[in-house]
Amino acid sequence: MKLAFAEPNINLTKINDVPLAQVTDTLKALSYVKMAGEVTDLSGNLLSNYNGTVSTTIYDKNIERQTLANDGTRLNGELVKLDFSTLGEIIFRGQASVKNGEFEFDFIVPKDVGIPVGVGKVSFYSKDEP
């Protein structure tokens, strides 16, 4: 059985009008952020006939957690607790229009963004509206 994989690709291209490859700044609490991106085919070519909406979710850095050991599993007489990572808190969730394969949106970073600084995640989902 083959896992379903969404096509086409959605790529983040700029943060605050700076190309992604050159971005070195962090998203600070209460700062204004503008992001831009594009919808491309599997070869990386812009789909200039693609028009629709893109849904975006931006997550803070991963959160390190530990199981509660409430299943009673023991190893050498000690309750077993396992460490794991989960996605961070949601920093932004919203939609933007995709016109001719390109989109942009802006938001204000919430006051309660996590400290210390870490790597977050940007997730996109787009729907073509022919």
Residue pairs with C-beta under 8 A, 6 or more apart in sequence:
6 125
7 41
7 42
8 39
8 40
8 41
8 42
8 47
8 50
9 39
9 40
9 41
9 42
9 44
10 37
10 38
10 39
10 40
10 54
10 124
10 125
10 126
11 37
11 38
11 39
11 40
12 20
12 35
12 36
12 37
12 122
12 124
13 19
13 20
13 36
13 37
13 38
14 20
14 34
14 35
14 36
14 37
14 104
15 23
15 25
15 33
15 34
15 35
16 23
16 25
16 33
16 34
17 34
17 36
18 25
26 117
27 33
27 91
27 109
27 113
27 120
28 109
28 113
29 109
29 110
29 111
29 112
29 113
30 108
30 109
30 110
30 111
31 108
31 109
32 106
32 107
32 108
33 106
33 107
33 108
33 109
34 104
34 105
34 106
35 56
35 104
35 105
35 106
35 122
36 102
36 103
36 104
37 54
37 102
37 103
37 104
37 124
38 46
38 101
38 102
38 103
39 46
39 47
39 50
39 54
39 98
39 101
39 102
39 103
39 126
40 46
40 47
40 101
41 47
46 101
46 102
47 101
48 100
48 101
49 100
49 101
50 98
50 100
50 101
50 126
50 128
51 97
51 98
51 99
51 100
51 128
51 129
51 130
52 97
52 98
52 126
52 127
52 128
52 129
53 95
53 96
53 97
53 98
53 126
53 127
53 129
54 95
54 96
54 97
54 98
54 103
54 124
54 125
54 126
55 93
55 94
55 95
55 124
55 125
55 126
55 127
56 92
56 93
56 94
56 95
56 96
56 105
56 122
56 123
56 124
57 90
57 92
57 93
57 122
57 123
58 90
58 91
58 92
58 93
58 107
58 120
58 121
58 122
58 123
59 87
59 88
59 89
59 90
59 91
59 120
59 121
59 122
59 123
60 88
60 89
60 90
60 91
60 113
60 114
60 118
60 120
61 88
61 114
61 117
61 118
61 119
61 120
62 85
62 86
62 87
62 88
62 118
62 119
63 85
63 86
63 87
63 88
63 89
63 114
64 83
64 84
64 85
65 83
65 84
65 85
65 86
66 81
66 82
66 83
66 84
67 80
67 81
67 82
67 84
68 81
69 79
69 80
69 81
72 79
73 79
73 80
74 80
87 121
88 114
88 118
88 120
88 121
89 112
89 114
91 109
91 110
91 113
91 120
92 107
92 109
94 105
94 107
95 105
96 103
96 104
96 105
97 103
98 126
